[in-house]
């Protein structure tokens, strides 16, 4: 985990005195970026929450490493800037992440939300947004990190699976956990059926985690994320 991880706030506004992450009162909605590689269902859940008045945020930009990602089209349909950053145009992972970072800075992004972004971030991006990158994972971390988490859960015969929102560090699904939701596993579950039930919970807890950050109610103490009571 980067040094000073818990002390970062929003650039130009300073950390919240109460929590160290986010701010408690704002003149304007928090500016979000969503990074996605596929269909963007979590992106759509965030958009729906913003447009439905359940999340005080602005989606500043959507970024993908795939030109044909449905997530980009979802963003465009709702008037959001959608940017394809081609991995083939850069000599390595760090150079690619610096290009993504330039897009985020151009759009004055305050919180980055990974939503099915199929790339492992390098220190170039993680450290620039330390404490301000979230990810959603379809498992109860630290169990079943990485790819095909639902398949891993079924193969291990677990009775409860679920979803996790966590802050991103330089590992793979290893950052401090913000929220989790449990999903019971049936004896006759398929990977597709379990994935669908987990996805429904992902949509709920990701929006909730973003709201908590925007309200300045999150702090990181060691490996724990502490959630301050609301007003």
Secondary structure as UniProt FT lines:
FT   TURN            3..4
FT   HELIX           5..7
FT   TURN            11..13
FT   TURN            17..19
FT   STRAND          30..35
FT   HELIX           41..51
FT   TURN            52..53
FT   STRAND          57..64
FT   TURN            67..68
FT   HELIX           70..77
FT   TURN            78..79
FT   STRAND          81..84
FT   HELIX           87..89
FT   HELIX           93..106
FT   TURN            107..108
FT   STRAND          111..114
FT   HELIX           123..126
FT   TURN            127..131
FT   STRAND          133..137
FT   TURN            141..142
FT   HELIX           149..156
FT   STRAND          160..167
FT   STRAND          177..184
FT   TURN            187..188
FT   HELIX           191..214
FT   TURN            215..216
FT   STRAND          218..221
FT   TURN            222..223
FT   STRAND          224..227
//
